[in-house]
Amino acid sequence: MRRFPRPLVPALAVSVVALAACGSSATTTSSSSTTATSTVSTTATTATTGGLPARGGVGGAATGSAPAATHTNLAYATTSSSQVLDLWLPANATAATPLVIYVHGGAFQGGDKSMVGSKVQPLLDAGYAVASVNYRLSGEATFPAGAQDVKAAVRWLRANASAYNLDPDRFAAWGESAGGELVDLLGTTGDQATVLDDPSLGNSGVSSAVQAVVDWYGPTDFLQMDTQAASGGGCTSPQAHDPASSPESAWMGAAIQTVPDKVAQANPITYIATATKVAAFSIAHGDADCNVPYQQSQILADALTRAGANPQLTILPGAAHADARFDSTLLAPTIVWLGTALGR
């Protein structure tokens, strides 16, 4: 099995965060304890235009609001009007800045780049530029289109790094829910040639690798989700994923159990064995998640560890999908972790 060089991040830490109430202080074994104020979750939506699916929906819903973007609706490809991103640049930067690329959730069928919400200002304050990406949803195009879009966005940002004073060697990707799976794919595929590459989207000679990944409650292996949900955890009414009507089946274009080869292409674990390098990973999940079983994060962390990587895994007891406690207890420590992972 291929062994990866050890990044400058702590060894695998499965942190169980004890929370007395939403917004309470929390301690993990992998980072400093922080206290943050919980905010009301509000999901931003946009109207359907040009026959595209309406954006918005559950999964990584925006918490709070972001400051005005420095640049809005920058087109990173021209196949679809969905292929745009917003970019925030820190004020008074004197050197090329590291970049955090946010990929929204929404069950692959909704969501919007505005869902980055209140993550933007703390990242700017820490000296990061922030990009938030829209991509083709399942109502417009099935897999691998959306994953190809996210890779194309990374390539465009790296190709234009000098124009926006970005450090092309320090890119991180942060995703929630469906966005978590998409950033996981960035982190494990790196520059491998895969079905996730579409040269027609531009900048084909530019790297789509990222150096760090933050995955909050993202799926990994769709085929195991229903079995895992039935095996235990804090959710008593889990969502079903095997039916043809499920979000994952819509993303695949067929009931997931009928297209195992295609599902494997969407599974970030698939690419670990052939990777020459994977990103540093920080993974977090709630054990009461009824949309994505927490074991989806566990099997990703286990696979990375077996390959010699150093993932950080945090399980929040009692936390549901897109729980406000992720922002209130993990946002600040995760930004600290990013600094270590990117060598700042």
N, C-alpha and C positions, 0 to 999 in steps of 0.2 A: 504494500500500500504506500502511496506517495506521502511523504512527510513534508509539512510546510515549515518554513522558518518561523520562529516564534516572534510575533509582533510585540510591541512595547505596551501590552495590556495585561491585566491580571489573569492568572490561570482560571479555568472554568469555575465560575462561582454560581451555584444554584442558590439564589437568595430567596428566602421566603420572608416577605415583608409583612410584619404584624401591624395592622391598622385598627385603631379603636373606632375611628369615624372618618368620613370623607374630609380630607384636608388636614388630618392630624400629622404629626411628625412621624417619620419612618426611618428605620435603620436597615441597611443592607450590609452584607459582608464584602461587597465589592466597591463601594464608594462612600463618600461622606454622607452623613445624615443631613437632610434638609427639611425645611418646613415651607410650604407654599399655600397660598389662598386658593381654595377651590372656586371655580367660576361656573356659570351656567352654560350648558352645552347648547350651541345654536348651529344648525346646519345651513350653510349657504347654498342656494340653488340658482340656476339660471334657466331661462325659458328655452324650450325646444326651438331650434332654428335650423332651417335647411334640411329638415328630415332627420336630424340627429337626435339621439335619445336625450330626454331631459336630464340635466345634471342635478346632483343632490342625492340624498338617500343615506341610509345608515352605514356605519362602519368607518371609524376614524372621523366622526363628526367634528367640525371646528369648535374649539373652545376659545371664546373671546374673539378678538379681531386683530388683524395685522395692521401695522402702519401702512401708509400709501407706498406702493412699490416704486422703486426707482425707474423701472422699465416694465411696461405691461404688454401682454400678448405678443411677445417676441416669437416669431415663427421659426421653429427648429426643423421643419420639413414642410412640404407643400402638397402632400397627398390628401390631407383632410384639414378642415378648419379646426379640428380638435388638437392639432399638433402645435400648441402654443405654450408658452411658459411666462411667468412673471419673475422678475429678478429684483432683489433688494441688495443694495451695496452699503457697507458700513461707511459712516461719515469719516472724513479725514484720514483714510487709510494711507499709510506712507509706503507700504510694500504690498506685493501681490497677496491677496487674501484667500484663505481656504474657503471652500464652498460646501454648503449642505444643500443637497437636492431633495426636495420633499415630493413624495408620491402619495396622493390621496387614496383613501379607501372608498367603499361604496358597492361592495359585492360584485365588482367588475361591470356593473350595469348603471351606476350612478356616481355621484361625487363630483368635486370640482377643485381646482387649484386653490381657491380661496379657503379651503378647509385647513390650510396650514395654520391659520388663526394666530393665537397668542404665542406660538413657538418663535415667531419671527423676531420680535424685539429682544428677547433674551439671547438669541443667537447673534444678532447684530451687536448687542452690548458686549458679547464675548469675542468680537472681532471676526465673525464669519459673514460671508455673503450667503444669501439664501435664494435658491431658485425653487419655484413650485410649478409642477408640470401637469398639464392636461394630456390625456392620451385617448385613443379610440376605445370606446366602451363596447360591451358585447352586443348592444342593439345596433351598432354601426358595423362592427367587424369582429369576428371571433378570433380566438387565439390562433396564431401568435402575434396578431397585429398590435395589440396594446403593449406587449412586452418589447416588440421591435421599436415602437415609438419611444419608450423609455430609454432604450439603448441609443436611439438616434438623438435624443435630447442631451444625453451625456456627451456624445461625440460633438454635437454642435457647441455645447458650452466649452468643451476643451479646445475646439478649433478656434473659438472666439475669445479665449481666455485673456489674451493680451488687450483686446478692445475693452474689456470690463475689469481689468486689473485683478484677475483671478489666478490663483496658483494651480496650474494644471496637474501638479503632483500631489495635491491634497484635496481630493474630492471625497465627500461622504454622501451616502444616500439614506434617507429616513422615510420609512413608510409605515402606514397603519392599515390593518385589516388586509384587503386586497392589495393595497399598496405595499404592505409588508412582504407579500410573496414576490412582487415585482422587484423590490430592492434586494431581496434575497437572491433572485436570479442574477442581478448585476454583480453581487458579491461572490457568487460561486462560478459564474461563467467567465468573468474577466474578459480576456481577449481570445478565448477559445472560439473557433468557428462553429456556430450552432444555427439552428432554425430561427433563433432570435435575432439574427442579423439580416437586414434588408438593405443592400447597397444603394437601392434606388432612393432611399430616404436621405442620402447625402453624407459627406465626410467619411466615406467608407475606410479610408486609410488612417483614421484617427482612433485612438484607443477609447473603448467604452467601459474600461475598468474603473472601479472606485476603490478607495483605500480603506474605507470603513462603512459599516452598515448598521443602522438602527432599525430593528424590526419589532413593532408592537403588535401583538396578537394577529400575526399573519398566518394564513394556511400554507402548507407545504405539499403534503401528499394527499390529494383529494380522495383517493381510493380508500384511505384508512379513516376518514373523518367520522363516518357513522359508527364504525366499530369502536373507535376511541371514545366517542360520546357516550356509548352504552356501557363503557367499562368503568365509569366512575368519575367523580368530580363534583363540583358544587351546583351543576345545572340539572334540574329535574325535567325540563322540557326542551331538549336540544332540537335545533333545526336539522331537517333531513337534507342530505347532500347527494345521495344516490339517484333520486328521481330525475327524470328528464326536465322537470320544471325548476330545478334548483339553480341558484346563481352560477355554481361551478359548471353545471351541464350546459347552461346557456353560453358560458365563456368558451367551453370546448366545442360547442355546436352539436352535441349529442349527449345522451345520458353517460355520465363519466365511466361507469363500469363497462360500457360497450366500446370504449376507445382507450384502452389502457396505454397504448403506445403514445398517443397524443398527450394523455395526462402525464406520462413520464417526462415528456418534453417541457411541461410546465412546472415540474418538481425541481426545486433548486438542489435537492440532494443528489439528483441524477448526475450533476456535473462535477461533484467534488472529486471523484476518483480520477478524472482526467485533467484536473486543474494543476497548473504549475505553481499557482499562488492564489490564495483566496483573501478576501478582505478581512479585517478585524470585525467581529460581530458582537453587538449588544442586543439581546433578545429579551422581551418581556411579555408576559401573558397573565391573565387572570384565571384562577381555577374554577370560577363559576361562569365561564364564557359559554353561552348557549348558541353562539353563531359559529365559532371556530374552537374546537376542543383544544385545551391547553397542551395536550400531548403532541399537537402539531409542532409546537415550538421545541418541545423536549426532544423529538426525534431529529430535528435539525441540529440542535446543540450536540446531541450524541454523535451524529454523523461527522460533524466538524471535529469533535474531540478525537474520534477514532482516527481521523486523517492527520492528526497532529496539530490542528489549529487550536486556538484559545478562546472559544466563545464565552461570553458572559450571559448567563441566563437568570432572570428574576421572575419568580412566580408570586403574584399578588393574591393572597387568600381572600376568597369571597368577591373578587373583582369580576364584573361582567365585561362583555364586549364594549370597547370604547368607553370604559368607565372613567369618570372624571379624576379618579385617583391616579391614573397614569401621569397626567399633567401635574397634579398637585404634589405627588411624592417622587416622581422619577425624572421630571424634566430637567431640573437643575443638576442632579447627579449625572444624567446622560450627557449634558453639555460638558461637564468636567471630564467624563470618559472620552468624549470626542477629542479633547485636547491631547490626551495621552495617546489615543490611537493614531492621531495624525502627526504626532511628534512635535506638538507645539510647546 
